[in-house]
Amino acid sequence: MARERKLGAQLDFTAAERPRRVPLRGQYVVLRPVSAGDDAEPLFAESHPPLADPGLWTYLPGGPYRDAGDLRDALVGMERSEDPLFFTLAQLPGEGPAGVASYLRITPEYGVIEIGNIWFGASLRRTTAASEAIYLLVSNAFDELGNRRLEWKCDSLNEASRRAAARFGFRFEGVFRNHMVVKGRNRDTAWFAITDDEWPPIRGAFRAWLSPENQDGSGHQRLRLGELIAEARGGLS
């Protein structure tokens, strides 16, 4: 008699939608399609000395760039790319370009998508707008596109990115050893993810953090996002 083999849960699943090159607008930031001609000079200023720390580029596949023209050439490729699908991050109300983010490894047939290639310029770092940009990407991936899983990956040595993933509600899943070669160096990759069943309490925590009731009147939140997300998830890591 054949031994019964275990199987995953049966799903009533319809393929997710592919992300589109359209703006994602929040209270503090808008993620809009990249415009190489308009974005190169302000993004170069935001991401290179004297305003920015050169260490911004340590773990990213591109950069630093020689000048705004060199960055413009890279942005032209981002304009055309479908996967990764890039966005310029522009703070409101002025909509000055201040960073970049993307969806990548887009797999609608499985309902899996990743966010990455993320960098925040000098004026965007440690701001409400920066965190809201992540919220907009995550919310769109689950609530609008219908994905089952959203991934975040980074160099395992990138402690800042690992802390950010945890703060935004991503669960650590392990390290892929000898995963990539980036700028001539080995990269062991740390994997994080949020699944669709985990998203509702995380979404609630983001919304509570962004709510007017959580503002102290001086542009700061009374409660920390990481604490709200940990509480929403029952303290799970």
trRosetta pair geometry for C-beta under 8 A, 3 or more apart (Angstrom, degrees):
i j d omega theta_ij theta_ji phi_ij phi_ji
13 111 6.5 -100 -170 -24 124 138
13 148 7.2 -19 -133 -58 129 134
14 146 7.0 -25 84 152 92 150
15 108 4.7 61 172 144 102 93
15 109 5.1 -31 -118 -106 118 42
15 111 6.9 -155 -146 -59 43 78
16 108 4.4 -134 69 -142 78 74
16 111 4.5 123 -31 -115 114 66
16 113 7.2 -110 107 -31 158 116
16 145 5.0 43 -180 149 106 88
16 146 4.5 -173 -121 84 74 84
16 147 4.6 28 -106 -79 155 61
16 148 7.4 -131 -51 -8 121 73
17 108 6.6 -35 180 -128 2 128
17 144 7.4 -73 56 135 129 73
17 145 4.6 -126 61 -143 87 69
17 146 6.1 86 4 28 83 105
18 106 6.1 70 -134 159 83 138
18 108 5.5 -70 -64 -54 71 134
18 145 7.5 -102 98 -142 2 117
19 85 5.4 -176 88 72 118 157
19 103 4.8 109 23 29 155 163
19 106 6.7 -119 16 -118 97 138
19 113 7.3 105 -26 -145 115 150
19 140 7.0 68 -118 136 107 121
19 141 7.6 -35 -73 -95 117 68
19 145 6.0 -40 -74 -87 71 142
21 33 4.7 52 177 -95 98 118
21 85 6.5 -134 -78 -165 80 111
22 33 7.5 -4 -83 -41 15 102
23 30 5.5 -7 -168 -179 116 108
23 31 6.5 153 -156 82 59 53
23 32 4.3 -12 -102 -101 95 80
23 33 7.3 -83 -65 -8 67 72
24 30 7.0 161 80 -160 48 58
24 31 4.2 2 52 53 99 107
24 32 7.9 -153 28 -66 57 46
24 87 7.2 -23 24 -133 106 159
24 136 4.4 133 142 164 124 123
24 137 7.1 129 89 -72 168 52
24 140 5.6 -73 -114 -53 136 144
25 30 4.6 -8 -110 -113 74 95
25 31 7.8 -142 -67 30 39 63
25 136 7.8 160 49 -129 10 142
26 29 5.3 19 51 56 113 69
26 30 7.0 -166 26 -79 66 49
26 92 7.6 -155 80 4 70 134
26 129 7.8 158 80 -137 126 65
26 132 4.6 175 130 159 164 125
26 133 7.5 -129 12 -76 141 45
26 135 7.2 89 -101 79 146 110
26 136 5.3 -112 -48 -66 117 124
26 210 7.9 -88 -173 -151 121 148
27 92 7.1 -143 143 62 34 140
27 132 6.6 -114 47 -139 83 160
27 210 6.7 149 24 -179 135 115
28 91 6.7 -33 161 -148 74 76
28 92 5.6 -163 -168 45 23 100
28 127 7.4 -164 158 142 138 107
28 128 5.2 173 -64 106 175 99
28 129 3.9 -134 134 -90 112 77
28 132 5.0 122 51 30 110 153
29 89 5.9 -12 -172 -168 126 89
29 90 6.7 145 -159 76 72 43
29 91 5.6 -45 -101 -108 78 47
29 92 6.0 -143 -76 -3 22 91
29 124 7.9 69 -104 -134 131 113
29 129 4.0 118 -51 -165 111 93
29 130 7.6 115 -52 -62 155 26
29 132 5.3 155 27 86 111 112
29 133 4.9 -51 103 -67 155 89
29 136 7.3 -132 87 -5 104 143
30 89 7.9 157 81 -153 41 46
30 90 5.2 -21 63 65 87 97
30 92 6.1 89 -17 -57 92 104
30 95 6.3 -14 40 -115 123 94
31 87 4.0 24 179 160 97 147
31 88 7.3 160 -154 74 53 40
31 89 5.8 -22 -101 -98 74 65
31 90 7.8 164 -90 21 26 75
31 101 6.6 -54 -129 55 126 115
31 133 6.0 116 -63 -144 110 90
31 136 5.8 175 2 104 125 140
31 137 7.0 86 -39 -65 170 86
32 35 8.0 -12 117 -14 109 101
32 87 6.3 125 55 -159 22 90
32 88 5.7 -28 67 60 78 91
32 90 6.2 -10 17 11 112 123
32 95 8.0 24 1 -156 142 110
33 79 7.4 69 167 -131 98 72
33 86 7.9 82 -151 92 53 72
33 87 6.8 -67 -92 -118 26 63
33 88 7.3 16 111 14 23 94
34 39 6.1 -84 -160 21 72 159
34 75 5.6 -155 170 -165 125 92
34 78 4.7 12 53 114 171 113
34 79 5.1 -123 90 -79 105 68
34 86 4.9 9 -27 106 131 113
34 87 6.8 -162 -46 -138 79 16
34 88 5.0 123 -102 -36 60 97
34 100 7.4 28 -94 -125 116 103
35 38 4.1 18 106 34 123 109
35 39 5.2 130 70 -17 69 102
35 75 7.8 6 99 159 24 128
35 79 7.2 73 -107 -99 27 117
35 88 7.0 -57 20 -7 72 148
36 39 6.4 -67 -120 46 18 97
36 40 5.9 33 -180 -48 61 106
36 72 5.1 94 176 -161 99 74
36 75 3.7 153 -111 107 83 109
36 76 4.6 21 -81 -68 164 63
36 78 7.5 145 -74 55 95 94
36 79 5.5 -73 -28 -34 104 132
37 40 7.0 -37 -137 1 13 109
37 72 7.3 56 -89 -144 37 117
38 97 7.3 141 124 -31 88 135
39 42 6.4 -79 -157 54 45 97
39 43 5.0 32 161 -18 85 123
39 75 5.9 -180 78 -146 115 155
39 88 5.2 -121 -114 -107 145 148
39 97 4.5 144 -135 -107 85 168
40 43 6.2 -69 -142 44 19 105
40 44 6.1 21 162 -23 62 110
40 68 4.8 103 142 179 100 89
40 69 7.2 58 165 -88 145 25
40 71 5.1 149 -151 95 85 100
40 72 3.6 -9 -103 -78 152 86
40 75 5.7 -136 -80 17 86 147
41 44 5.8 -53 -144 32 28 111
41 45 6.6 25 158 -16 62 105
41 68 4.6 16 -95 -142 60 149
42 45 5.7 -55 -149 37 35 111
42 46 6.2 33 155 -19 68 109
42 96 5.9 -145 -167 -176 149 88
42 97 4.4 122 92 59 124 101
42 98 7.5 -59 147 -69 110 52
43 46 5.5 -55 -143 39 34 113
43 47 6.0 5 165 -1 67 119
43 71 6.2 -165 94 156 108 144
43 75 7.4 127 52 -74 153 135
43 88 7.3 -99 -74 -134 128 108
43 97 5.1 -55 -58 130 86 124
43 98 7.6 -166 -104 -100 66 12
43 99 7.7 157 -128 -71 94 13
43 100 7.1 50 -143 -43 134 105
43 121 6.7 -131 -141 -74 57 135
44 47 6.4 -79 -142 48 23 94
44 48 5.7 -18 177 14 67 123
44 65 6.5 -89 -119 74 99 127
44 67 6.9 25 -155 172 152 39
44 68 4.1 -116 -2 -95 159 76
44 71 4.8 -169 -78 18 99 154
45 48 7.0 -73 -120 48 17 87
45 51 6.0 56 163 15 71 141
45 68 8.0 2 -34 -83 74 112
45 121 8.0 48 93 -161 63 134
46 51 6.3 -66 -127 100 28 141
46 52 6.3 67 147 -51 39 126
46 97 7.1 -138 -3 114 146 76
46 98 5.2 -175 -135 -139 156 55
46 99 7.0 -112 134 -59 143 57
46 121 2.7 -8 161 -157 118 141
46 122 5.4 -150 -158 19 61 82
46 123 6.3 -75 -127 16 104 92
46 124 7.3 38 -170 3 130 104
47 52 4.9 -19 -159 6 20 172
47 56 5.9 -142 -160 105 81 158
47 57 7.8 86 168 -56 106 99
47 63 7.1 -72 147 -137 130 149
47 64 7.7 -180 134 -129 98 85
47 65 8.0 55 97 22 119 106
47 71 7.9 134 62 -112 130 147
47 119 6.6 57 -119 131 122 134
47 121 5.3 -80 -60 -110 73 86
47 122 7.5 -154 -71 -22 32 82
48 51 7.3 59 75 49 43 85
48 52 5.5 36 1 51 9 115
48 54 7.4 36 -141 -96 60 69
48 64 6.1 108 -105 -158 101 117
48 65 7.0 -93 -64 54 135 81
49 52 6.4 -106 -63 62 38 63
49 53 7.9 47 -74 -112 81 17
49 54 6.3 -22 -34 -55 105 90
51 121 7.6 17 120 175 126 93
51 122 4.0 -115 153 -10 102 164
51 123 7.8 -27 178 -35 132 80
52 56 5.5 -19 166 -21 119 144
52 121 6.4 -82 -82 -156 127 65
52 122 4.7 -125 -77 -57 75 101
53 56 5.6 131 78 -34 77 85
54 57 6.7 -50 177 27 59 102
54 64 6.2 -48 -147 -55 84 147
55 58 5.1 -9 -163 -27 66 119
56 60 7.4 -3 139 -1 68 130
56 63 7.5 -45 103 127 95 145
56 64 7.7 90 69 -85 96 96
56 119 6.0 80 177 -156 107 125
57 60 5.1 -79 -148 45 55 112
57 62 7.4 -86 -145 102 106 51
57 63 3.9 -128 -121 112 128 108
57 64 4.6 -146 -3 -54 162 72
57 119 8.0 6 -85 -110 58 152
58 158 7.8 161 97 -103 107 97
59 154 6.7 32 156 -169 141 93
59 155 4.6 -128 -144 15 116 131
59 157 7.6 -168 -97 79 120 88
59 158 4.5 39 -98 -86 167 128
59 161 6.8 -116 97 -17 157 138
59 182 7.6 40 -161 121 50 153
60 63 5.7 18 90 47 127 112
60 117 7.2 82 -145 -139 101 58
60 119 6.2 -17 -78 -59 147 127
61 117 7.5 -48 27 -106 106 89
61 182 5.7 -102 -104 -141 71 105
61 183 7.4 -174 -143 -37 45 89
62 65 7.8 12 156 -62 99 93
62 74 5.8 109 -166 -144 150 146
63 71 7.8 30 -95 -102 95 94
63 74 7.9 -22 -57 -52 77 176
65 68 7.7 88 116 -90 131 19
65 70 4.1 173 -174 99 99 113
65 71 4.2 126 101 -61 175 83
65 74 6.8 -115 -93 1 130 135
66 69 7.7 -34 81 65 99 85
66 70 4.2 107 40 -23 88 154
67 70 5.3 105 49 6 60 101
67 71 7.4 -121 105 2 36 90
68 71 5.6 -56 -150 41 37 111
68 72 6.2 47 149 -30 68 102
69 72 5.3 -46 -146 28 34 117
69 73 6.9 40 153 -22 62 96
70 73 5.9 -48 -159 26 33 112
70 74 7.1 29 146 -12 61 102
71 74 5.5 -55 -155 37 41 111
71 75 6.2 40 149 -21 71 105
72 75 5.5 -55 -145 37 35 112
72 76 6.6 46 152 -29 65 96
73 76 5.8 -44 -155 21 33 115
73 77 7.4 31 149 -12 59 99
74 77 5.9 -54 -164 34 39 111
74 78 6.6 38 143 -18 68 105
75 78 5.1 -50 -147 37 43 115
75 79 6.4 55 150 -29 68 96
76 79 5.6 -44 -153 25 33 117
76 80 6.9 19 154 -9 61 107
77 80 6.0 -66 -153 41 34 104
77 81 6.1 42 153 -38 69 107
78 81 5.6 -47 -139 20 33 118
78 84 7.7 -33 -133 92 79 105
78 86 4.0 -27 -173 33 107 161
78 100 7.5 -62 -146 -151 161 132
78 102 7.8 -120 -146 -84 105 126
79 86 7.6 -63 -62 61 30 120
81 84 5.6 21 137 70 135 64
81 85 6.7 -159 112 -92 86 37
81 86 6.2 65 64 -7 117 103
82 85 6.0 -8 -173 -80 36 90
83 103 7.6 -59 -122 109 70 84
83 104 6.0 115 -172 -139 71 58
83 105 7.2 129 -178 -51 112 17
83 106 4.9 -120 -114 21 120 109
84 102 3.9 32 175 159 121 145
84 103 6.5 161 -155 83 72 43
84 104 3.8 -33 -97 -87 88 102
84 116 7.2 -104 -111 72 133 93
84 117 5.8 59 -167 2 169 145
85 102 5.9 152 72 -160 43 86
85 103 4.7 -1 52 56 102 96
85 104 7.4 -172 18 -72 63 55
85 106 7.1 38 -5 -43 113 142
86 100 6.2 -18 -164 -167 108 103
86 101 7.5 152 -151 86 61 34
86 102 4.5 -39 -96 -92 58 105
86 117 6.9 -66 -106 102 94 142
87 100 7.1 154 81 -155 52 55
87 101 5.4 -15 59 66 100 80
87 102 6.7 169 13 -88 73 49
88 97 5.0 -45 180 -128 125 103
88 99 7.5 136 -167 80 54 45
88 100 6.2 -35 -109 -99 50 69
89 97 7.4 100 71 -155 49 57
89 98 5.7 -71 100 70 91 77
89 99 3.7 -13 51 69 126 95
89 100 6.5 -132 3 -61 93 18
89 101 6.1 65 -49 -1 113 102
89 120 7.2 -47 75 -112 154 68
89 121 8.0 -173 75 8 110 97
89 124 6.3 73 114 -128 128 159
89 129 7.6 128 170 147 111 105
89 130 7.7 54 168 -111 153 59
89 133 5.2 -1 -127 -119 126 148
90 94 7.9 -126 171 95 95 66
90 95 4.3 27 152 -161 131 60
90 96 6.1 163 -152 69 85 25
90 97 5.4 -43 -92 -87 90 44
90 98 6.4 123 -116 13 36 86
91 94 6.5 21 91 53 87 89
91 95 7.1 -154 73 -92 44 20
91 96 6.0 -12 46 52 92 82
91 98 5.4 23 -17 9 100 144
91 123 6.8 -95 -9 121 148 114
91 124 6.4 -159 -55 -95 114 90
91 127 7.5 -15 -108 117 126 157
91 129 4.9 -3 -116 -154 91 170
92 95 6.4 23 -97 -64 57 66
92 129 7.3 174 27 -113 75 122
96 123 7.4 9 94 76 127 153
97 121 7.8 85 132 -10 65 151
98 120 7.1 9 137 -163 92 64
98 121 4.2 -129 -174 46 64 123
98 122 7.9 -107 -156 50 95 53
98 123 5.2 -89 -133 69 130 100
98 124 4.1 137 138 -42 122 118
98 129 7.9 45 75 114 143 139
99 118 7.5 19 167 -172 116 66
99 119 5.7 -156 -151 99 88 57
99 120 4.5 -23 -101 -117 142 43
99 121 4.9 -140 -65 -5 73 82
99 124 4.8 -83 -30 56 124 165
99 130 7.3 83 -9 -113 166 88
99 133 7.3 -8 83 -130 136 177
100 117 6.4 -58 125 136 106 94
100 118 7.1 -166 96 -134 62 34
100 119 5.7 20 49 47 87 86
101 115 6.5 -2 179 -172 109 103
101 116 7.9 148 -161 84 70 17
101 117 6.6 137 -150 87 33 77
101 118 4.5 19 -111 -107 86 83
101 119 7.9 -172 -71 24 63 44
101 133 6.3 155 -10 156 151 119
101 134 7.9 -164 -123 -86 158 59
101 137 6.3 -96 137 -69 142 145
102 115 7.0 158 84 -153 45 58
102 116 6.1 -34 68 72 92 60
102 117 4.3 19 22 54 118 123
102 118 7.5 -140 21 -62 66 64
103 106 5.8 56 141 -75 110 109
103 113 5.7 -23 -161 -180 109 116
103 114 7.0 130 -163 74 57 51
103 115 6.1 -43 -99 -97 54 64
103 137 7.2 -179 -69 -156 87 106
103 141 7.3 161 -111 -90 120 106
104 113 7.9 127 63 -172 31 71
104 114 5.1 -42 72 76 77 104
104 115 7.5 117 21 -122 80 18
104 116 5.3 -54 29 45 127 110
104 117 6.8 100 -30 -5 135 111
105 112 7.4 -47 128 124 98 99
105 113 7.0 153 88 -148 72 39
105 114 4.5 39 49 12 111 122
105 151 7.1 -28 76 56 133 132
106 113 5.3 15 -118 -118 64 92
106 114 7.9 -116 -65 28 51 73
107 110 4.7 -1 129 39 116 106
107 111 7.6 -33 100 33 82 18
107 112 4.5 2 63 64 113 94
107 113 6.9 -162 33 -72 66 56
108 111 6.9 29 -163 -77 39 41
108 145 7.9 -110 -113 174 95 106
110 148 7.3 -97 147 41 64 121
110 149 7.7 -32 132 36 97 116
111 146 6.7 -82 -127 126 106 75
111 147 4.7 148 -179 -149 74 51
111 148 3.6 70 115 3 129 96
111 149 6.4 100 114 18 83 77
111 196 7.7 -28 153 -38 131 130
112 147 6.5 121 -87 -160 15 109
112 148 6.7 -38 -67 61 63 88
112 149 4.6 -10 -111 69 80 107
112 150 7.9 177 -155 -80 53 30
112 151 7.0 30 -176 -17 94 112
113 141 5.3 -150 73 -143 133 116
113 145 7.1 19 -13 108 155 150
113 147 5.0 -85 11 -106 109 155
113 149 7.6 155 27 90 56 62
113 150 5.8 -18 73 -114 82 70
113 151 7.3 -167 100 22 34 83
114 150 7.1 137 -105 -169 32 57
114 151 4.1 -37 -103 71 88 99
114 152 7.0 155 -157 -78 83 30
114 153 6.6 -17 -154 4 134 102
115 118 6.7 40 148 -50 95 122
115 134 7.4 132 124 -137 160 75
115 137 5.0 81 -107 148 143 142
115 138 7.3 -72 -19 -69 147 69
115 141 7.4 -103 -48 -50 107 144
115 150 6.8 16 -8 -179 97 105
115 151 7.6 176 21 80 59 52
115 152 6.2 -16 62 -93 86 80
116 152 7.1 153 -76 -139 82 55
116 153 6.4 -16 -91 51 132 82
116 154 8.0 -178 -127 -74 102 70
118 134 7.8 35 -139 -88 153 92
120 124 4.1 -133 -168 100 94 110
120 125 4.7 135 114 -79 121 64
120 127 7.9 -179 -171 28 136 97
120 130 4.9 12 -114 -121 145 124
121 124 5.0 77 54 16 71 108
121 125 7.2 -124 95 -29 30 86
122 125 6.4 -42 -148 7 25 113
123 127 7.6 11 146 -32 56 147
124 127 5.6 -104 -166 29 42 127
124 129 6.0 -93 -141 90 84 114
124 130 5.0 120 161 -73 88 100
124 133 8.0 17 -173 -12 127 145
125 130 6.5 52 -120 -63 22 156
126 130 6.9 29 -4 30 11 147
127 130 4.9 109 58 -3 77 97
127 131 7.6 -150 97 4 49 82
128 131 6.0 -60 -155 42 38 105
128 132 6.0 36 151 -20 71 110
128 210 7.4 124 -171 -117 110 77
128 219 7.4 -135 -10 -179 128 78
128 221 7.1 132 -97 -37 109 107
129 132 5.6 -57 -143 40 31 111
129 133 6.5 42 154 -30 64 99
130 133 5.7 -48 -156 22 31 115
130 134 7.4 27 149 -13 60 98
131 134 5.8 -51 -159 33 41 109
131 135 6.5 43 144 -19 68 104
131 168 7.5 -170 -145 -95 83 96
131 209 7.6 -74 132 124 142 138
131 225 6.1 -159 -161 -47 149 164
132 135 5.2 -49 -148 36 42 117
132 136 6.3 46 153 -24 70 100
132 210 6.3 94 -98 -107 103 128
133 136 5.8 -51 -150 32 31 112
133 137 6.7 29 153 -16 62 104
134 137 5.8 -56 -152 37 34 110
134 138 6.2 27 155 -15 69 109
134 168 5.2 -81 145 -124 147 140
135 138 5.9 -61 -144 41 29 106
135 139 5.8 27 161 -18 67 112
135 206 4.6 146 -119 -169 122 141
135 210 7.1 -79 17 -44 176 140
136 139 5.9 -53 -136 40 26 110
136 140 6.2 26 162 -18 61 110
137 140 6.0 -59 -147 37 24 109
137 141 6.4 28 155 -24 62 108
138 141 5.7 -55 -151 31 31 114
138 142 6.6 6 161 1 66 108
138 150 6.0 128 -131 129 78 170
138 168 7.3 177 -44 169 148 115
138 169 7.9 83 -150 60 165 122
138 194 6.8 30 -148 52 120 152
138 199 7.4 -177 162 -133 105 107
138 202 7.7 -77 147 121 147 126
138 203 7.9 -158 117 -87 113 80
138 206 7.8 176 70 -55 131 162
139 142 6.5 -70 -148 48 28 94
139 143 5.1 -15 179 17 71 124
139 144 7.4 59 133 -5 70 98
139 203 6.5 103 -101 -120 92 105
139 206 7.7 -136 -57 89 112 156
140 143 6.8 -59 -104 54 18 87
140 144 4.8 -29 -152 35 60 125
140 145 6.2 53 149 -13 69 104
141 144 7.7 38 -6 50 10 83
141 145 5.5 -42 -148 43 33 125
141 147 4.9 -35 166 27 84 135
141 150 4.9 86 122 -94 153 126
142 145 7.3 12 -23 53 8 82
142 146 7.5 55 -168 -103 35 15
142 147 5.8 -81 -91 56 50 85
142 150 6.8 -74 -52 -32 93 128
142 194 7.9 -66 -57 112 131 117
142 196 5.8 155 -137 -117 108 80
142 199 4.7 154 -134 -149 170 168
142 203 7.7 -117 75 -65 142 126
143 203 7.7 100 -53 -112 123 146
147 150 6.0 94 107 -63 140 82
147 196 6.9 -173 105 -71 58 106
148 195 6.5 -10 160 -156 68 80
148 196 4.9 -70 -140 -15 47 122
149 193 5.7 -11 -169 -170 96 126
149 194 7.5 161 -153 84 50 47
149 195 5.3 -21 -101 -109 74 70
149 196 7.1 -74 -56 -24 45 81
150 170 7.9 -104 101 -104 93 100
150 193 6.5 151 80 -156 47 71
150 194 4.9 -6 58 57 102 92
150 195 7.9 -172 22 -83 69 26
150 199 7.9 82 12 -84 123 117
151 191 6.8 -40 -156 -159 108 88
151 192 7.0 133 -162 80 59 55
151 193 4.9 -29 -102 -98 64 90
152 161 8.0 -168 162 170 110 98
152 165 4.7 174 107 -119 144 112
152 168 7.6 114 -55 73 162 129
152 170 4.7 -52 28 -115 131 167
152 191 7.9 132 78 -165 53 43
152 192 4.2 -22 66 72 98 109
152 193 7.0 -176 20 -78 72 39
153 189 5.3 7 -175 -180 110 116
153 190 6.8 162 -153 81 58 52
153 191 5.6 -16 -103 -105 89 60
153 192 7.1 -174 -76 27 41 74
154 158 4.6 -98 156 64 118 133
154 161 3.8 177 -137 119 167 143
154 162 6.4 -140 70 -58 134 67
154 165 7.1 -145 3 -37 126 130
154 189 7.0 153 77 -151 23 72
154 190 5.6 -17 64 56 76 99
154 192 8.0 8 10 6 95 112
155 158 4.3 97 65 -18 91 106
155 161 7.3 95 44 44 72 142
155 182 7.2 -100 -80 40 117 150
155 187 5.1 -89 -112 -146 90 102
155 188 7.3 79 -161 65 61 56
155 189 6.8 -61 -103 -104 32 57
155 190 7.3 25 113 11 19 93
156 162 7.8 50 -151 -68 43 129
156 175 5.0 37 -98 -130 138 120
156 187 7.7 145 10 -178 81 66
156 188 4.2 -30 11 98 132 97
156 189 6.3 -164 -39 -123 87 5
156 190 4.4 124 -101 -41 69 95
157 188 7.6 94 -24 54 84 94
158 161 4.1 17 127 25 120 116
158 162 6.3 144 95 -19 70 87
158 190 7.7 -137 50 26 90 123
159 162 5.6 -57 -146 38 35 112
159 163 6.3 35 156 -19 68 104
160 163 5.9 -54 -150 36 30 109
160 164 6.4 31 152 -20 63 107
161 164 5.5 -52 -146 36 34 114
161 165 6.4 40 154 -24 65 101
161 190 8.0 150 102 62 107 124
162 165 5.8 -47 -149 30 32 113
162 166 6.8 28 154 -13 62 104
162 172 7.6 33 -157 -94 97 117
162 190 5.8 0 -97 97 106 163
162 192 7.8 156 -134 -45 62 132
163 166 5.9 -58 -154 38 33 109
163 167 6.2 35 151 -22 67 109
164 167 5.5 -55 -145 37 33 114
164 168 6.2 20 160 -10 67 110
165 168 6.1 -67 -148 43 26 102
165 170 4.1 -63 180 60 88 130
165 172 7.4 102 111 -74 128 76
165 190 7.9 -165 24 118 160 117
165 192 4.2 131 177 29 139 174
166 169 7.9 82 -179 -42 29 11
166 170 6.6 -84 -76 63 30 77
166 172 7.1 -13 -81 -39 96 101
166 192 7.6 -119 -61 -126 57 144
166 226 7.1 36 120 -132 84 112
166 237 7.2 -29 -138 -164 113 78
167 225 6.1 64 173 96 94 108
167 226 4.3 -64 -131 -81 76 103
167 229 7.2 121 179 34 40 144
168 225 7.6 0 -94 139 49 130
168 229 7.4 147 -180 -78 14 168
169 194 5.8 41 117 -92 100 127
169 198 7.3 163 163 144 110 113
169 202 3.9 84 -155 -133 162 129
169 205 7.1 148 -75 62 128 136
169 206 8.0 -72 -19 -49 139 102
169 229 4.6 -127 -80 -159 92 137
169 233 7.1 153 -140 -40 91 136
170 192 3.6 62 146 153 124 121
170 193 6.1 105 -156 28 91 7
170 194 5.5 -88 -104 -42 62 87
171 192 6.3 158 71 -158 32 76
171 193 6.1 -35 56 65 84 62
171 194 6.9 123 4 -86 86 51
171 198 7.2 -102 -20 -138 123 170
171 236 7.6 -15 -108 130 115 107
171 237 7.1 106 -135 120 79 57
172 190 6.9 -41 -139 -179 96 106
172 191 7.5 109 -160 85 53 55
172 192 5.5 -38 -93 -98 46 85
172 237 6.9 -26 25 140 104 102
173 191 4.5 -53 64 101 106 103
173 192 6.4 165 4 -103 89 28
173 193 5.8 21 -29 12 135 103
174 190 7.7 -167 108 -145 28 57
174 191 5.7 1 62 46 66 108
175 188 5.3 23 176 161 113 110
175 189 6.8 157 -157 80 63 40
175 190 5.4 -31 -100 -94 80 62
175 191 7.3 -178 -92 8 27 81
176 179 4.0 74 110 -80 108 125
176 188 6.7 178 84 -164 50 63
176 189 4.7 -6 54 58 101 96
176 191 6.5 68 -16 -32 100 114
177 188 5.1 -17 -119 -121 50 105
178 186 6.1 -50 -115 -154 63 114
178 188 6.8 -3 -31 -87 33 75
179 187 5.9 -66 65 100 90 83
179 188 6.1 101 5 -136 100 33
179 189 4.0 -60 55 4 160 111
180 186 7.9 129 81 -166 49 45
180 187 4.2 -17 67 60 92 119
180 189 6.3 68 3 -49 107 118
181 184 6.9 6 173 -122 100 14
181 185 7.0 157 -158 71 65 28
181 186 6.5 -39 -105 -99 67 41
181 187 6.8 -179 -93 10 17 92
182 185 6.0 -34 71 62 69 81
182 187 4.8 45 7 -37 112 134
194 198 5.2 -134 -163 86 76 122
194 199 5.8 92 154 -78 118 79
194 202 6.4 -68 -141 24 137 167
195 198 5.0 87 57 10 72 105
195 199 7.3 -121 100 -27 37 88
196 199 5.5 -37 -149 7 37 122
197 200 7.8 -40 -172 10 35 100
198 201 7.1 -67 -175 44 52 96
198 202 6.2 39 142 -14 81 121
198 233 7.1 18 -157 -113 97 112
199 202 5.5 -73 -147 47 37 110
199 203 5.6 43 159 -29 77 106
200 203 5.6 -52 -143 33 28 114
200 204 6.6 30 157 -19 62 103
201 204 5.4 -50 -149 34 37 115
201 205 6.5 40 152 -21 66 101
201 229 8.0 114 127 -148 89 57
201 232 3.8 163 165 162 101 105
201 233 5.8 149 104 -72 136 59
202 205 5.6 -51 -151 33 35 112
202 206 6.5 38 150 -18 66 102
202 229 5.7 29 -128 -135 76 99
202 232 6.2 160 -78 100 37 140
202 233 7.0 24 -68 -57 82 106
203 206 5.8 -53 -150 35 32 112
203 207 6.4 28 154 -16 65 108
204 207 5.8 -57 -146 38 31 109
204 208 6.3 32 155 -20 65 106
204 232 5.8 162 74 -127 105 138
205 208 5.7 -53 -146 36 31 111
205 209 6.3 32 154 -20 64 107
205 225 6.9 102 146 -161 103 66
205 228 3.9 150 -157 131 98 100
205 229 4.3 146 122 -81 163 57
205 231 7.2 146 -106 61 119 87
205 232 4.2 -112 -52 -15 115 145
206 209 5.7 -59 -151 36 30 112
206 210 6.2 15 157 -8 67 112
206 225 7.1 30 -106 -144 57 108
206 228 7.9 165 -52 104 28 130
206 229 7.7 40 -51 -78 68 100
207 210 5.9 -61 -141 45 31 103
207 211 6.3 52 153 -50 64 98
208 211 5.6 -37 -149 2 31 121
208 214 6.3 102 154 -49 63 139
208 223 7.3 -24 132 73 107 136
208 228 5.6 -167 80 -157 122 144
209 214 5.7 -126 -150 114 29 168
209 221 5.7 6 -166 -146 78 153
209 223 6.6 -115 -106 87 73 94
209 224 7.8 -10 -120 154 117 21
209 225 4.6 36 -119 -97 160 80
209 228 5.4 -156 -59 33 101 158
210 214 7.2 64 48 52 10 130
211 214 5.1 91 65 4 81 101
211 215 7.8 -134 104 -16 50 85
212 215 5.5 -48 -158 15 46 118
214 221 4.9 5 145 -149 105 88
214 222 5.3 -133 -162 32 62 91
214 223 5.7 -75 -142 32 112 93
215 219 7.4 -14 -155 -107 102 16
215 220 7.4 126 -151 73 60 35
215 221 6.6 -51 -94 -101 46 53
215 222 7.4 -30 28 -18 2 89
216 219 7.9 -43 58 44 84 29
216 220 5.1 -16 33 73 119 85
216 221 7.2 135 -13 -154 95 6
216 222 5.3 130 -65 -68 97 81
221 224 6.9 127 98 -93 118 33
221 225 7.2 58 86 -44 164 78
223 227 6.1 -118 179 77 89 121
223 228 5.6 89 134 -56 121 107
224 227 4.4 84 69 8 96 107
224 228 6.9 -167 92 -8 49 85
225 228 5.8 -59 -149 38 33 109
225 229 6.2 28 157 -16 68 108
226 229 5.9 -57 -145 39 30 108
226 230 6.2 30 156 -19 65 107
227 230 5.8 -53 -144 37 30 111
227 231 6.3 30 156 -18 64 107
228 231 5.8 -56 -148 38 30 111
228 232 6.2 30 154 -21 65 107
229 232 5.6 -53 -144 36 32 112
229 233 6.3 14 160 -4 66 110
230 233 6.1 -68 -146 48 27 98
230 235 5.5 39 170 -111 91 43
230 236 7.7 -174 -148 46 65 42
231 234 7.7 41 -177 -71 29 20
231 235 7.1 26 -98 -59 35 68
233 236 4.8 -96 140 43 109 95
